[in-house]
Amino acid sequence: MSREVLEPPVLGMSQNRRYRVNVVHEDFGGDKWNGGNKQGRSVSKGYEEPDLYGEDDDEEDPDAAKIEDNVSGGYKLSFHVSKSFYGGLIGAKGSTKHRIEEETRSEIYIPRQHESSSNVTIKAKERSQVCAALRQIRSLVGSLRRKMRPTHFLAVPLNFGEVQNRFLELKTSILEAQLPGIDTELFTPEICIHLTLGVYVLLDDDERKKALEELESCRSMLADLATPFEMKVKGLEIMNDDPSSTRIVYGCIEAPELQKFADRCLAHFQTTGFSASDNNDRNSIKLHMTVLNNRYRKKEFKCPNSFDAREILKRFGDFDFGSAKCSAVHLCALQSSGTDGFYKISGSLEF
């Protein structure tokens, strides 16, 4: 019997793992199949398992560069994770945390809710083990974030000048028409009319600060675009296919340069992990100015989930709101109100 069977070659992998190399006999893939002689044939290396604990795929994670030597030996990394994720990282009776620790051979410390620190700490003997734990935590946090409601959005205000004045004219005309099921509560407040360029889940001050840094980095995307952006708002459309039962009527936006910038911002923020689930599933932003939204109706009253927009589209479908210029985009908190009545602004990118 061949000694390759009794004493097969062994391949050492990371984590002190050793695997037998399966040798292919000549009758099953040797000279007969390769059509070459034994000397001219390249030597097969057998099966090689991809090293899941390697460090090459951590280059894009900025926190991986912060891994440092631990004074007691090995390596450690402390990095920010919002407290909103702690329950998901720990799991029932600590099951999720223990699983990650076992799979990556690391030790993970997650602060208690009453502690001031919001840094999760990973310790391990090897740097690759710290990286592996970091990857798993990043993946889990991303999964948890996708299930959360959005908290912030990137806005272009339209609550000024010609567009706002024409908006008020349209609102007055529609209300004077006394159309069935249409009331003033359906309309966007004139102080809040805007375009939305992105929606995000930002759960604490650190994440909001980081999001503003990412927004500032989008300034380079303006280099080949003409600013301030020219915007034309004309025509009304609905979000669904049935005008007799719709929830949103919006004004159509024509702004080619702004569209390019919006799509670039969308792609960039998709790489940050801050985007809400809806923004992760698209490759382009639909520029629109919401005019009527069934969500604005007060929840304490029993109202239908939709309204009939057929007569609105018939009478005002070609309504011209005029034009406006965009010289800034703002990161705003959803369901908030600033001192001027517009949404509360966390920060801005002006150009």
N, C-alpha and C positions, 0 to 999 in steps of 0.2 A: 504494500500500500504506500502511496506517495507520502513523503514526509510533509508535503504542503497541506495534507489533510490532517496528519497527526500533530504537526506543529505549524499551524498557519501563521503567516506574518501578521503582526499586530500594529495598529496605527494608534498613536497617542493623540488625544484631543485635550481641549481645555477642561477645567474642573476635574482634573485627574481621571478623566474617562479614557478607556482603552477599548478599541473595537477590532474585531477580526476582519481582515481583508479577504474578501471572496475572490479566489483565483479562478479565472476562466480557462478551462482545458482547451487544448488546441483543436479538439474535435468540435468544439462549440465556440467558434469565433477565432480560431487560430489561422494557420496558413491556408486551410481549405476555403475559408470565407474571406480572408483579407487579400488573398492572391499574391502575397509576398513571401520572401523567405524569412527564417527566424532571425537572421542577423539584421536584415533591413527593416524589420518590423518594430514600431515604437512600443516600448514597454508600457503595459497597462498599469495604472496606479490604483485600480480597483475603485471601490466606492469611497467617496470622501464626504462626510456630513458637513453641511454648512455650519459655521461656528456662530450660533445664536447669541453668544456672549461677547462677540467681538466689539471693538470700539469704533470701527469705521463709520457705522451708521449713526453715530451720535454727534457728528461734526456740526449738524444744523441746529442742535439744541444748545443755546448759549449757556445754560446752567451746567452742562457737562464740563465746560472749561473751568468751572469753579471747584471741581473736585480737588481736595487737598489731602496731604498726608495727615493721618491721625496720630496724635502724640503717643497713644498707647499701641500703635502699630496698625497697619492697614490704611484704609482710605475712608474719607467721609465727605458728605455733601449736605449742605443746608440750603433749602430753596423755598420760596413762597408758594403756599397753596391756600386758597381762601377757606375759611372755616366752614363755609357752606358745604364743602366736599368731605369733611372729616367723617361724617357718618357713613358715607359710601365707601371711603377708603378703609375704615375699620371693619365694617360688616357686622353681621349678627354674631355677638359674643367674640368679636375680634377675628372672625373666620377669614375675611378678605385680607386683612393685614398679615395674618399668619401664613396664608397661602403664598403671598408675594415673597415673604421672608424665606420660606422653604424653597421656593422655586429658584430664587436668586442667591440663596445662601448669604443673606444680609440681615441686618438689624435695623428696623425702622421705628423712629420715634415720632409720634403725632401728638402735638400739644393738646392739652385739655381745653375745653371751651372757655374756662375762666382765665387761662393764661394769656398774657399780653402778646406773646410771640405767635406769629402765624407761619413759622418756618418748619417744614417737615425735614427731619434729619435722617440720612441713610448712612450706615456704617457697614463696612465689609473688609475682608482680607485683601481682595483683589479689586483693582479699579474697574475691571469689566463687570464685576458683580454689582457695583454701585450703578454703573450704566444700565445694567439689565433691570434693576429695581426702578430706576428713574423712568425707563421706557414704559414699564408696566403702570406706574402711577400716572404718567402723562396720558396713556391710553384710557385708563379708567376715568380720569378727570374729564377727558374729552367726551366720553360716553355719557357721563352724568350731566355735563353741561348741555348736551343736545336735547335732554329731556326737560330742561328748565325754560321758564318763560323769559322772553327778552326783557332787558332792563333799560337799554339805551339805543339810540339810533343816530345816524348821521344825517343832518338836515340842511336843506337850502331854504331859507325863509322866503316867502312870497307875500308877506303881510305888509306890503307898502306900495305906494305909487299906483300906477295904472291898473295892475292886476288886482290889487285889493279893491279898488273902486269899482271895477267891472264885476268883480265877484259879488259885491253888495248889490249892484244893479240886478244881476241875475237872481240873487236870492229874493229880492223884493218882487220881481216879476213872477217867479214861480209861486210864491206865497199868495200873491194877489190873484193868481189863476184858480186858487182854492181846489187844487187837485186832490182826489180821494186818497187818504192815507199819508199825505205829505204835510209835515208840520215843521216849525222852526227848529225843533230839537234835532232833526236829521242833519242839519247843516254844520259843517266845520266852522268853529268860531273864526271870525275874520282876522283876529289877532294871531291865529295859529296856523293859517294856511302855509303850506311848505311842500317841498319835495323830499323824499326819503332816499338816501343813497346806500343805506346799509343798516342792519339791525343786529345788536350784540347782547351778550349776557356778561355783564360786569358786576361782580358781587362785592367788591370792597374797594377801598381807596387805592390800594396797590394796583389792582387790575385797571381801575380808571386811569391812573397815572401812566401805566404801561400802554393802554389803548391810545392815550394822547400822544405818547412818543411814537407809536406806530403811525398815527395820523400825520404827525409832523414829517415822518420819513416819506410820506406820499408826495411831499412837495417836489421831489425830483421827477415825478410823473407829469408835472406841468410844463416841463422844459420845451416840448414840441407842440404845445397847445396855445391857442389864442385866449388870453385872459384880459379882462373879466369875461366870463362866459355869457353869450347872448342866448336868451331863452324866449321862445314864443309859445303862448298858451292859447290854443284854439280847439274847439270841438269838445263834445261830451261823449264818453263811452262808459260801459259797465264792465265789471270784473268777470261776470259769468255770461252764459249764452241765452239766458231767458230774461228779457227786460220786464216781464210781468211779475217776476219774483227775484229781485236782486237785493244786495246789501250795500253796494257801493256804486256811486256815480262819480267819475273823475274827469278832470280836464286833461286833454292831451298835450304833451310837451314836445316841442321841436327844438332840440339843442344838441347838435352833433358833437361839438367839442366837449360839452359836459358829459355826454353819454360815454365818450372814450375815457374820461377821467373816472367816472362812476364805475365802469367795468374794471378798470385797473385797481381801484381801491377795493372792489369786491374780491378780486383775485388775491390781493395782498393780505387782506384781513382773514381770508380763508386759511392762510398759513399760520396765523397767530393763535388759533384755538379759541378766539373770542366770539366768532360769528355764531348767531343763533341758527337753529336747525334749518330754517327756511333759506337762509343765505348760503348754507353749505351745499344745497341741492340745486343751485343755479349757476349759470356762467355769464349772465347779463342782468343788469338792473333795469326794471321797467319804470321809466321816468313818468310820473303822473302826479297830479295835484288833486287830492281828494276834495270833493265838493259836498257830497252827501254820504253819510255812513250810518247804517242802522245801529251801530255800536254806541253812537252818541246818545241814543234815547236813554232816559233814566231807567235804571234797573228796577226801581221800586214799583214802577207801573208795568202791568202786563201788556206788553207790546208784541206784535208779530215779529218773526225773525227776518222778515224781508219786506220790501215795499214794491209797488208797481211804478216803474220808471218809463213806461211806454209813452205817455203823454209828454213827459219832460224831454225825452229824446226827439220826439216828433216836433215839438215847438222850438226847442233850444239846442238841438243837436249840433248846429254849426256856430254856436256862440263864440265870439272872439273876446278873450280876456286881455289881449294886448301883449306887451313884451316887458321883460325885465332883465337886469344884469346880475350875475352872481360873482361876487368878489370874495366870498368866504363860505366855508362849510363848518357846521357846528356839531359837536358831540353833545346830545341832549338826553335828559332822563325822561323816559316814558311816564305818562300819567303824572306829570309835574307841572308847576307853574312858577315862572320867574316873576320878578318885580314888575315887568312890563306886560305881563299877561301871556307872553310866549313861553315855551317850555324852558325849564331850568337848564342853562348851558354849563357843561362841565369844562369845556375848552373849545378852541377854534383853530382852524387853519385859514389864515388870511392870505390873499394873493392879489 
